């Protein structure tokens, strides 16, 4: 049975498309979008965002590869830890460099939902599954 984890399950507030909630849900969706058990993805999210407070693109971008691998390891997210750490860092840098660190800026620069999804897909490591998970809850607040 595949477990569906919601933003509420992770105590992520998406009300009014707030930036903090959108970023946290993007990170959670990114981690859950991989071929890994949902519980492990949730633990990885909690280790990175809640425990270590890497809850903004800027804070995540200033995290070393080794630190991220260690955080993923805390959650036993070990099968993809090296590539996931690299891709999380790349995601944070791209968000900071191209969208001033705001998921809402991706929304503003997108004509519609399809254009937004296309922009998300341009981030390394974000594929159809991650987009599906993210949009399942974010679409209602951003479009």
N, C-alpha and C positions, 0 to 999 in steps of 0.2 A: 504494500500500500504506500502510495506517495503522499507524504504529508504536505499540506499547504500552509505555509507560514505567512502571516499577515504583518503589516506594519504595526498594527496594534499589539500583536503578540510580542513584538520587540520594543514596545513602548515608544514607537516612533509616531510623532504627531505630524500628519500631512495637512492639517486644517489650513485653509487659506493659502495652499501651495507655499508654505513657509520654507525658506531656503535651507535651514538646518535639517528639517524633516526630509526634504527632497534629496539632499546629499546623503544622509544616513540611509535612506531607502535605496538609493542607487548603490551604495557600498554593500548593503545586505543582499540586494538583487544580484549584484556582481558575484558575490561569494556563493549564493544559492544556485546561480546559473551554471555552475560547473558540475561535472559528474561526481558528486560527493554527497554523502548523507546529509539530509536537511539539518539534523541535530548538530553535526560537526560544523556546517556552514554558520549556523546560529551562534555556536560557541566562538567561532572565529570572529564573527561580527562583534560579539560582546567583548572579546579580548581587545580587539583593535579600537572600537569606538567607545565602549563604556569604561572598561578597565584602564586602558592606556590613553584615553581622551583624544584619539586621532579623529576628531569629529568634524573637522573642516578640511577642505582641500589643501589649505596652507599647512596645517598641522601634519596632514598625511604626507605631503610633499617633502617635509623636513625630517621625515623618518628614514633612517638608513635601511638598506636592503637587509642587512643582518638583523636589525630590530624587528622589521616586518616578518621575516622568516621565523624569528623567535616567537612573535605573537601568534602566528599561524600554528606554530608547534604546540603552544599552550593548549590549543583547541584540538590537537591531533589532526589538523588540516595539513598532513604531511605529504600526501601523494603529489600535490601540485604546488607545494610551498614556494619553491624557487620562482617558477613562472608567475604564480599568482602575486608574489611580492613585487616582481618587476612590473607586472601589468597594473597593479594598484598604484605604484609610484608613477607610472606613465599616465594613468588616468588622472591623478591629482595634478600633475604638471600640465597636461593638455587642458584640463578644466581651468587652471590658473592662467595659463598663457593665452588661450583662445577665447575664453568666456569669463574672464575676470573672476574666476573661482566660484561661479554661480550656475547651478543647474537651470535656474529661471532665465538666465541669459541665453541658454540653448533654446528654451521655449520661445523667447522673444524673437530670436533670429530665425525661427522656423515658421513657415507660412501655415502649416497645419500639422496634424498628428503624424502623417506619413513623413513629412520633411524632418520632424523632430526625431522620429525613429531612425531615419537615415543618418542624421548627425550622431546619434548615440552609437550606431554601428561603426562609426569611424574611429571610435576609441578601441585601442588594442585590447582584445580579450572580451569585448562585449559583442555577443552574437544574438541570434534570434531568441534563445531561451532566456537570457538575461533581460532582453527588451520586453519579452512577454511577461516575465515576473514583475518588472518595474512598472510597466503600463497597466497591469491588472489593478493596481491601486492608485497610481499617480495620474492616470488619464482623466479620472473624474475630477481631479482638483486643478489640473493644468490646462485642460481643454474643455 
